[in-house]
Amino acid sequence: MAKILLIEDSPTDTAVLTQLLERNGHEVLACGNAEDGIEVARREQPALVLMDVVLPGMNGFQATRALSRDAATTAIPVLIVSTKGMETDKAWGMRQGAKGYIVKPPVESELVASINALLGG
């Protein structure tokens, strides 16, 4: 079981992803915006961050860049889960430091496989 931080502003997506993660044995911390998410990542040191892109205030690309460049959080892999599915979005997300990119709505088996791969499981 891993502690996973979910940074997602949609209550529906938060509920769906939380249930999916918990069903697969993970502990979930959820934040509705990037600024809070970065703070929680520094404090809680989750094993993984699931990051939405379209967020109020700072967007997910900016937050991913901040986490990947912060010495306190650089070792935490970020997996972007977003409705933004263009190849340019994926390429940009990876350039910001994301370790993976999944388009919403995620297929549970693909999401779990990506999480397990990033967690080394």
N, C-alpha and C positions, 0 to 999 in steps of 0.2 A: 504494500500500500504506500502510495506517495502522496505528499501534500502538493496540490496543484492550485495555483492562483488563476482565477478566471477574471479577466478584465473585459467586461461586456455591459453595455448600457441598456440593452433590451431585457426587461423582466422575463419575457417569454423565453428568449434564447438562454438566459441565465438559468431558468428553471429546467429547461430541457437538457442543457449541457451538464448541469449539476447532477441531475438524476442519472444521466448516462455515465458520468465519471464515478459516482457513488456505487452504481450497479456493478462497475468494474473494479471496485475495491479501493477507490481513492478518496482522500479527504479533500474537500473543496473549500477554498476561501474565495469570496466573490467581491469585486469592486465595480462600481458603476462608471468610473471615469479613470483616465490614465494617471492623473496626478496622485489620486489615492492608491492606485495600483502600484505605482513605483514605490511609494512609502511603505506599503504592506510587503512588497518584495524585499526591500532592504531589511525590514524588521523581522519578517517570518522566515526568510530564506527558503521559499518553496522549491521543490524538486524541478518544477516546470511552470511556465506561464502560458496560458492560452489567451491570445490577444485579439480582440476585435480591432478593425481599422477605423470605422466610422464611430467616433466617440465625441462627447461634448468637450470643448476646450482642446487640449492636446490630443492629436489623433494617434492611432495605434502605431503608425510608422515612426512618428516622433518618439513615442514611449519605448518602442523596441530599440531604437537607436540609443536612447538614454540608458536603458537597462544594459545593453551590450557594451556600453562605454564606461559604466560605473564599476569601479573596482569591487564594490560590495555585491554587485549582482551579475557581473560579467560571466560567471560560470553557470548561471541559470539559463537553460535553453528556453527560447521563446518560439511557440508554434502559433502562427497567425491563423485565425479562423474568421473568414470575412466573406461578405456577399460580393466584394470586389474581386471578380474572377478573371480579369484580363491578364494576359501574360506579362504585360508591363507592370501591373500591380504586384504580381508574384515576384518578378525580378527585383523590383524596388524594395519589397519587403525583405528579401534575402540580402540585399545590399545593406539594409539597415541593421542586420545582425540576426534576423530570424533563422531558425534551424529547419523550419518547414512552413508550408502554406497550404491550407485546406479551404476550399470554397464551401460556403453555407448553401443549403443545409448539409452538414457532414454525414457521410455514411458511417454508422457506428463502427463497423469493423475496420474501416480505413482510419478513422480517428484513433481508435484504440491501438491499432498497429503502429501508427506514427508516434503516439505517446510512448508505447513500449519501446520502440526503437530509440527514441531520444533519452529514455530513462535507462537504457542499456539492458532491457528486459526481454 
